[in-house]
Amino acid sequence: MADRAGPSGELTVLLGKLRDGHREAASALFPLVNDELRRMAASYMRRERPDHTLQATALVNEAFLKVAGTAECSFENRAHFFGVAARAMRQILVDYARTHQSFKRGAGAKKIELKEAMVFSEPQSDEILAVDEALGRLEALSPRQARIVELRFFAGLPVPETATVLGVSERQVVRDWSVAQAWLRRELGA
C-alpha cells in the first residue's frame, strides 16, 4: 500500500488537516487516494452480480464522501484511512443488497459457501446479507477476526496490508483468517 496513494508524507499531512477540521483538505486528498480506492472498489464489484446498478466509480465516490465527509475524521495513518474506506464500501454494498432484497417476494435463506475468490451469481444480494449477518455475529465474538474477513474478503487486501491496517503481525492475520473462515463456513451452513 506504500506507493499506491502518492507520497505518504503528503497524504499524512492531508489526513492531519482533515482531522483538525480543515474540510478543504478532502479535495486535495481525493486524487492521492483515488487509485487505491478504485482498486478496492474493483475487488468488491468483482463479487457483485453482473447487473448491479452501482458501478465501481460510484462506489468510490460514495465511500470517499462517507469517510472524508464526516465531521469526525480522525485517521491515525494511511492504513487506518484505507481500512475505514473498506468498511464504508462494505456498508454501501450491504445497503444496496438490502434495498434489492426488499423488492423481492418470498426470498428464503440460502446456504452459501465462502471462498476467497467467490464470484456471486444472480441471488447475490441474499448472499451478501447472509455473510453480513454472520460477520455481525463473528464481530460480537472476535472483532479482529471480523475485521480481517472484511479487509481480506470484501476489500481484497493481501495479508501484509491487512496486518498494517490492523497493527498486528502477518502470522496473526493468517491464523485469524483461517479461524474466521472455518467459523463462517459453519455459520453459513457450507
Protein Blocks (a to p, Z undefined) as FASTA:
>chain_A
ZZmnopfklmmmmmmmmmnopaklmmmmmmmmmmmmmmmmmmmmmmpcfklcbdfklmmm
mmmmmmmmpmblcdfblmlmmmmmmmmmmmmmmmmmmmmmmmpghiacddddddfklccd
fklmmmmmmmmmmmmmmmmmmmmlmmmmmmmmmnopafklmmmmnopafklmmmmmmmmm
mmmmmmnoZZ
